[in-house]
C-alpha cells in the first residue's frame, strides 16, 4: 500500500500575522537593547562620578521607550497589511472616497 501525500493546510491569516508580529518584535527587542547599551555608554562616558542607579534608569528608560515606539509602529503596519484598517473604515477598497 502506497502512502498518499496530503497537502499542507493553509495557514490562517491571523496566525500568520501573529507569527510575523512576534518575529519582528523579537528583532525590535534586540534593536532596543543595542540602543539602550549605546545610551548607557554615552551617559557613562560623559560623567565619571555617575551612580549605577542612573545607568539602570537610562537603560530602562531608553530601552523601553524604543521598544514601545517600534512595537506600536509594527502594529500599525501589520494592521494595514492584514486589512483591519479597511474593515474599520467600513469599505473594502483601498481608495479614499471624496
Helices and strands as residue ranges (DSSP letters): H 13-46, H 52-82, H 84-89
